[in-house]
Amino acid sequence: MRKILISCLLALLLLSGSGSGWAAYHYIRPGATGNNNGNDWVNAYPSIPTLLIRGDTYYLADGTYPETRFTTPVSGSLSITIKKAIPADHGIDNGWIDTYGTGVASFEGTTTGAMVYITTSNWIIDGQTGSEETGHGIKITTTACGISSKLLQVAAGASNITITHVEMEHCGEDIGQYDVTLSQDAFYLNGDGTNDNITISNCNIHNASRMLILIAGASNCTIERNAIHHNHNVGVGRPHMQGIQFGSLYTPRSLVHDVTVRYNVFHEIMGTGVIQALNNDFYNFDIYGNLIYTDNSDRYSTSPRTIGSTSNDNTSVHSMHVYNNTIVNQNIGTSNQCGVSWANIYGEGVDNTSIVYNNLFYNNANFTIGSGQLRGFNWYYNSNPPTGTQSEPNIEIGTPDVFENLSAKIFTLKKSTKTGIPLPSPFNEDMFGKIRGGYGVWQRGAYELITKRPLSPFAIAITP
């Protein structure tokens, strides 16, 4: 009985946020009364404290939160977790009401800097819910639409940052399109070469007039299972608008290496590139299992190169692996602001350790794969095949009826492709975790052929 009592007391201390040596839970609810010590939902903090406790978890209830700086100094490897409270996971029950956790914790305001700014290492921001373009537990937005601003910024030198199940919505893709002085970005990390271990997963990142994601001077980055969509090329003098930009024109040259971009859906991206390498040395990029498309309307009749680097930015790329992506309706223009011909898969300074295999290219105008890369086993329909740069080993010229429902933007396969080249783990799974070759054929493109097709308009499986 004595042992049971001691165990119960220890558990109570752990849950109470008592400041003991163990990891503790704390509770934040806008409008909370009580004594506001954060120990339970009755006495929750009414706002996020300035300094937090390393190793602890802070639950956020629904509500509006102001501009926030996460500045708590590092203590060894201890992380701080900011987690959206939901009925199934909210820590202590005392004072909890399910309606505290059925909506959104929204960071919003009029800052000229960043709405959420992480200045130190070892942070986890977890909205817990949300997939594709709906239902994210944490949202970061701004009403400062006439000024330059970021939604979520990570400082130079900050490492071990995980952002998951968060929506980042800027003011709109057309905001500032005629004002070249505005720099409006969603996720922004302009690092110094020491940033390491950055993960963005299961997020909805959209409607920024410039960059949806910028990562420079960082290594060991994973960008997976996100919806990344709607930005705008804002005209002359602003050539570098991207879905994701690795590197920056505005910082000293630094190595970017060991990057994974997988299982994302990119759409309605304008500017220089959907996934772009710029002004850095790049090593070990794995870009696989992504869906990239536009709706092919006049609004997006000229899209950026899809995956590439530019010749006039002193960019060098080594070991870039572009596998099993589906790329649709990238109607590339005939000229661009960087002085090289447009291309879907392109690299200046790319060596033959870079490989382009098993991709599915559908209706992509002015299409090319740049020189200096190994390529083969790719599928093409109406993408300038099969002559010129599209000549490659084991090429497949496909037909227009390959997708489940193109008009509904369901890009799972209706019929098999020819067999792609088998690749080792982790490249042998599609978005749904389906093992490639399970039906005897390694399908080309983002989706392995499956017998039971999902109903999602994006046909993407984003897991919690």
Solvent accessible surface area in square Angstrom, and as a share of the most:
residue,aa,sasa,rsa
1,M,184,0.82
2,R,191,0.70
3,K,170,0.72
4,I,107,0.54
5,L,107,0.53
6,I,84,0.43
7,S,66,0.43
8,C,75,0.45
9,L,96,0.48
10,L,81,0.40
11,A,51,0.39
12,L,103,0.51
13,L,74,0.37
14,L,67,0.33
15,L,62,0.31
16,S,22,0.14
17,G,8,0.08
18,S,56,0.36
19,G,50,0.48
20,S,37,0.24
21,G,86,0.83
22,W,135,0.47
23,A,59,0.45
24,A,2,0.01
25,Y,65,0.25
26,H,4,0.02
27,Y,0,0.00
28,I,0,0.00
29,R,42,0.15
30,P,43,0.27
31,G,65,0.62
32,A,9,0.07
33,T,102,0.59
34,G,49,0.48
35,N,99,0.51
36,N,52,0.27
37,N,58,0.30
38,G,0,0.00
39,N,45,0.23
40,D,14,0.07
41,W,0,0.00
42,V,71,0.41
43,N,30,0.15
44,A,0,0.00
45,Y,52,0.20
46,P,59,0.37
47,S,55,0.36
48,I,26,0.13
49,P,35,0.22
50,T,108,0.63
51,L,114,0.57
52,L,11,0.06
53,I,82,0.42
54,R,24,0.09
55,G,22,0.21
56,D,6,0.03
57,T,22,0.13
58,Y,5,0.02
59,Y,8,0.03
60,L,0,0.00
61,A,1,0.00
62,D,35,0.18
63,G,27,0.25
64,T,83,0.48
65,Y,3,0.01
66,P,84,0.53
67,E,78,0.35
68,T,14,0.08
69,R,83,0.30
70,F,4,0.02
71,T,51,0.29
72,T,8,0.05
73,P,89,0.56
74,V,74,0.43
75,S,54,0.35
76,G,65,0.62
77,S,99,0.64
78,L,89,0.44
79,S,37,0.24
80,I,0,0.00
81,T,22,0.13
82,I,1,0.00
83,K,41,0.17
84,K,1,0.00
85,A,0,0.00
86,I,27,0.14
87,P,53,0.34
88,A,97,0.75
89,D,44,0.23
90,H,21,0.09
91,G,26,0.25
92,I,27,0.14
93,D,105,0.54
94,N,79,0.40
95,G,28,0.27
96,W,34,0.12
97,I,93,0.47
98,D,78,0.40
99,T,97,0.57
100,Y,42,0.16
101,G,4,0.04
102,T,97,0.57
103,G,35,0.33
104,V,63,0.36
105,A,0,0.00
106,S,15,0.10
107,F,4,0.02
108,E,63,0.28
109,G,22,0.21
110,T,99,0.57
111,T,16,0.09
112,T,102,0.59
113,G,31,0.30
114,A,1,0.01
115,M,0,0.00
116,V,1,0.01
117,Y,56,0.21
118,I,0,0.00
119,T,45,0.26
120,T,28,0.16
121,S,18,0.12
122,N,7,0.04
123,W,0,0.00
124,I,62,0.31
125,I,5,0.03
126,D,27,0.14
127,G,0,0.00
128,Q,35,0.16
129,T,54,0.31
130,G,16,0.15
131,S,43,0.28
132,E,32,0.14
133,E,47,0.21
134,T,101,0.59
135,G,56,0.54
136,H,7,0.03
137,G,2,0.02
138,I,0,0.00
139,K,49,0.21
140,I,1,0.01
141,T,23,0.13
142,T,8,0.05
143,T,89,0.52
144,A,9,0.07
145,C,45,0.27
146,G,64,0.62
147,I,59,0.30
148,S,40,0.26
149,S,1,0.01
150,K,28,0.12
151,L,0,0.00
152,L,0,0.00
153,Q,38,0.17
154,V,1,0.01
155,A,16,0.12
156,A,56,0.43
157,G,35,0.34
158,A,2,0.01
159,S,16,0.10
160,N,62,0.32
161,I,1,0.00
162,T,42,0.24
163,I,0,0.00
164,T,17,0.10
165,H,10,0.05
166,V,0,0.00
167,E,31,0.14
168,M,0,0.00
169,E,49,0.22
170,H,5,0.02
171,C,32,0.19
172,G,12,0.11
173,E,26,0.12
174,D,61,0.32
175,I,59,0.30
176,G,20,0.19
177,Q,40,0.18
178,Y,193,0.73
179,D,56,0.29
180,V,75,0.43
181,T,106,0.62
182,L,16,0.08
183,S,27,0.18
184,Q,0,0.00
185,D,0,0.00
186,A,0,0.00
187,F,0,0.00
188,Y,28,0.11
189,L,0,0.00
190,N,34,0.18
191,G,7,0.06
192,D,81,0.42
193,G,39,0.38
194,T,89,0.52
195,N,1,0.00
196,D,47,0.25
197,N,70,0.36
198,I,1,0.00
199,T,29,0.17
200,I,0,0.00
201,S,10,0.06
202,N,12,0.06
203,C,0,0.00
204,N,4,0.02
205,I,0,0.00
206,H,16,0.07
207,N,35,0.18
208,A,0,0.00
209,S,2,0.01
210,R,25,0.09
211,M,4,0.02
212,L,0,0.00
213,I,0,0.00
214,L,5,0.03
215,I,0,0.00
216,A,1,0.01
217,G,1,0.01
218,A,1,0.01
219,S,12,0.08
220,N,68,0.35
221,C,1,0.01
222,T,34,0.20
223,I,1,0.00
224,E,32,0.14
225,R,35,0.13
226,N,0,0.00
227,A,4,0.03
228,I,0,0.00
229,H,10,0.05
230,H,43,0.19
231,N,0,0.00
232,H,22,0.10
233,N,39,0.20
234,V,6,0.03
235,G,29,0.28
236,V,137,0.78
237,G,58,0.55
238,R,22,0.08
239,P,37,0.23
240,H,20,0.09
241,M,2,0.01
242,Q,0,0.00
243,G,0,0.00
244,I,0,0.00
245,Q,5,0.02
246,F,1,0.00
247,G,0,0.00
248,S,1,0.01
249,L,68,0.34
250,Y,173,0.66
251,T,32,0.19
252,P,119,0.75
253,R,103,0.38
254,S,24,0.16
255,L,81,0.40
256,V,0,0.00
257,H,51,0.23
258,D,57,0.29
259,V,1,0.01
260,T,28,0.16
261,V,0,0.00
262,R,61,0.22
263,Y,11,0.04
264,N,0,0.00
265,V,1,0.01
266,F,0,0.00
267,H,13,0.06
268,E,6,0.03
269,I,3,0.01
270,M,26,0.11
271,G,7,0.07
272,T,2,0.01
273,G,0,0.00
274,V,1,0.00
275,I,4,0.02
276,Q,1,0.00
277,A,9,0.07
278,L,1,0.00
279,N,24,0.12
280,N,1,0.01
281,D,41,0.21
282,F,1,0.00
283,Y,88,0.33
284,N,68,0.35
285,F,7,0.03
286,D,34,0.18
287,I,2,0.01
288,Y,5,0.02
289,G,1,0.01
290,N,0,0.00
291,L,0,0.00
292,I,2,0.01
293,Y,3,0.01
294,T,2,0.01
295,D,61,0.32
296,N,68,0.35
297,S,46,0.30
298,D,133,0.69
299,R,92,0.34
300,Y,10,0.04
301,S,62,0.40
302,T,67,0.39
303,S,3,0.02
304,P,0,0.00
305,R,0,0.00
306,T,0,0.00
307,I,1,0.01
308,G,4,0.04
309,S,1,0.01
310,T,0,0.00
311,S,46,0.29
312,N,96,0.49
313,D,9,0.05
314,N,111,0.57
315,T,11,0.06
316,S,26,0.17
317,V,2,0.01
318,H,43,0.19
319,S,24,0.15
320,M,10,0.04
321,H,40,0.18
322,V,0,0.00
323,Y,13,0.05
324,N,3,0.02
325,N,0,0.00
326,T,2,0.01
327,I,0,0.00
328,V,0,0.00
329,N,14,0.07
330,Q,1,0.01
331,N,28,0.14
332,I,3,0.02
333,G,14,0.13
334,T,116,0.68
335,S,85,0.55
336,N,28,0.14
337,Q,85,0.38
338,C,6,0.03
339,G,71,0.69
340,V,24,0.14
341,S,72,0.47
342,W,23,0.08
343,A,0,0.00
344,N,0,0.00
345,I,0,0.00
346,Y,32,0.12
347,G,8,0.07
348,E,50,0.22
349,G,51,0.49
350,V,14,0.08
351,D,47,0.24
352,N,102,0.52
353,T,64,0.37
354,S,0,0.00
355,I,32,0.16
356,V,0,0.00
357,Y,41,0.16
358,N,0,0.00
359,N,0,0.00
360,L,0,0.00
361,F,0,0.00
362,Y,13,0.05
363,N,30,0.15
364,N,0,0.00
365,A,41,0.31
366,N,68,0.35
367,F,8,0.03
368,T,23,0.13
369,I,1,0.01
370,G,4,0.03
371,S,93,0.60
372,G,41,0.39
373,Q,11,0.05
374,L,86,0.43
375,R,55,0.20
376,G,1,0.01
377,F,41,0.17
378,N,0,0.00
379,W,5,0.02
380,Y,0,0.00
381,Y,60,0.23
382,N,89,0.45
383,S,0,0.00
384,N,77,0.40
385,P,33,0.21
386,P,73,0.46
387,T,102,0.59
388,G,64,0.62
389,T,63,0.37
390,Q,1,0.01
391,S,72,0.47
392,E,19,0.09
393,P,87,0.55
394,N,84,0.43
395,I,46,0.23
396,E,20,0.09
397,I,87,0.44
398,G,12,0.12
399,T,62,0.36
400,P,71,0.45
401,D,68,0.35
402,V,1,0.01
403,F,7,0.03
404,E,61,0.27
405,N,65,0.33
406,L,65,0.32
407,S,104,0.67
408,A,44,0.34
409,K,69,0.29
410,I,24,0.12
411,F,4,0.02
412,T,1,0.00
413,L,5,0.02
414,K,96,0.41
415,K,80,0.34
416,S,55,0.35
417,T,9,0.05
418,K,121,0.51
419,T,68,0.39
420,G,1,0.01
421,I,48,0.24
422,P,95,0.60
423,L,25,0.12
424,P,92,0.58
425,S,84,0.54
426,P,64,0.40
427,F,23,0.10
428,N,37,0.19
429,E,66,0.30
430,D,0,0.00
431,M,1,0.00
432,F,64,0.27
433,G,35,0.34
434,K,67,0.29
435,I,88,0.44
436,R,11,0.04
437,G,29,0.28
438,G,56,0.54
439,Y,103,0.39
440,G,66,0.63
441,V,38,0.22
442,W,16,0.06
443,Q,1,0.01
444,R,6,0.02
445,G,1,0.01
446,A,0,0.00
447,Y,2,0.01
448,E,1,0.01
449,L,37,0.18
450,I,19,0.10
451,T,111,0.64
452,K,178,0.76
453,R,79,0.29
454,P,38,0.24
455,L,167,0.83
456,S,24,0.15
457,P,78,0.49
458,F,31,0.13
459,A,0,0.00
460,I,9,0.05
461,A,25,0.19
462,I,19,0.10
463,T,71,0.41
464,P,144,0.91
